[in-house]
Amino acid sequence: SAPTPNSFLCFVADLVADLVVDSRHTTNALKHLHGHPGMSTFADLLGPDLSTKTGSKPTADALAGAEVVGLYFSAHWCGPCRQFTPELAAFYKKLVASGKKFEIVFVSSDRDESSFDSYYAEHPWLALPYAARDLKTALSKKFKVQGIPTFVLLDANAKTLTVDGRETIGEDPEGFPWAKKDLLELLGGADGALLASPTAVGDGDDVDVGSLWGKKKIGLYFSAHWCPPCKAFTPKLIECYKALKANGRDDFEFIYVSSDRSTGEFSEYFKDMPWLGIPNGDPRKAALSSHFKVQGIPTFVMIDEEGKTINDSARGSVMGDPTGAKFPWAKEAAADMEDGPEGLNETTSVVALLEGLGGAAQQVAVDALLGVATSVLAAGKAVGEEEAPFCFFYAKTAGGIAEQVRKLTSQPATNSAGTATLLLLDIPEEGAYYVSAATEVTAASVRQLLEDYAAQKLERKQLGQ
């Protein structure tokens, strides 16, 4: 299925259902989720106790021995959830009956406890206690749940196998425990076939993955003919690709990963792309989308010769670099918003609005932001975080995305000369934002903003109000 919002997801209603959650509870829960060096237990992730059909049970005991644990984000009011729940229950019962060490934890978005009790009565598995609204919200945020039903699969160490468990069990129901595969395997191995478009550079023959692996950087372009943003971005990517090739670069290749709905659509769209492709219907598309957690298209991912991710959201980088001067677009700890604010909607983000500063002062502010961002992201990796806890952005010029941010956060259209605005946007927390009192962006002011956020010292405001 295409990695975009569709009729099987209940987006806005889930957000509305959680508006009653106090933002301070969410902050506490996030500190709980992010506060354990080397976190590897389900008790760390889900709290000390889970609900069972016979009462409360310690999380460690309830999930002891499980090789795979599914987190089922769902609610009684959601029609697609009620449709999927009996299918998942049948799958669960069959797998457990066969001796597989598989467990599921229901994470409820029900609007009250009586609705939770009624819905959970239909479920044959465990549940996060309904009263743990803080943890529920934090889990939705951690796994970037943008709609329900969502089914996340975790391994025995509480590490993410996939955030798209529905697609995984649908396409590979016999694949338990769905162990992560390396990227080469997901591409089909060295012998995996890649189609060459009619306009591809070279002799026009199809190639195998082995001809690229270990030799070239690879750009994976997740896109589709039916997607308007994709059709707007594709010419820009083609322009950049041709510019790189014209400059004599032969150390890279791009691969189109198709979400087209038919062979005809794929052929029509692919024929103008000067690179290689994985056609619609190829199972590698779902595996790659899951591996890179693609939640919407277009998405452009850059990997190095050994399959290590250089940038999993390189679309904005390409848009801001049409000649490829910054290729291969290594992901920076802090990004210019005009290059594309990837991550802003899904991750708590620090935003520095620098339009009121002169060029030299802007660079000093950007360097300060980069320094803090680099240390924060490194600290997250050091304790085993799978996802960055924060994104960092800056804006140097008025208009565009910066202007929209100012409007949504009720900031003046421009700053006084020589001053800056420092914000923390928490869109996943039902559109929350916080404003720093600082008028300078320094390492100290950025760190103070983060510390005040963690200590719940900031006044929560609502975007658009």
Disulfide bonds with the S-S distance in Angstrom:
none
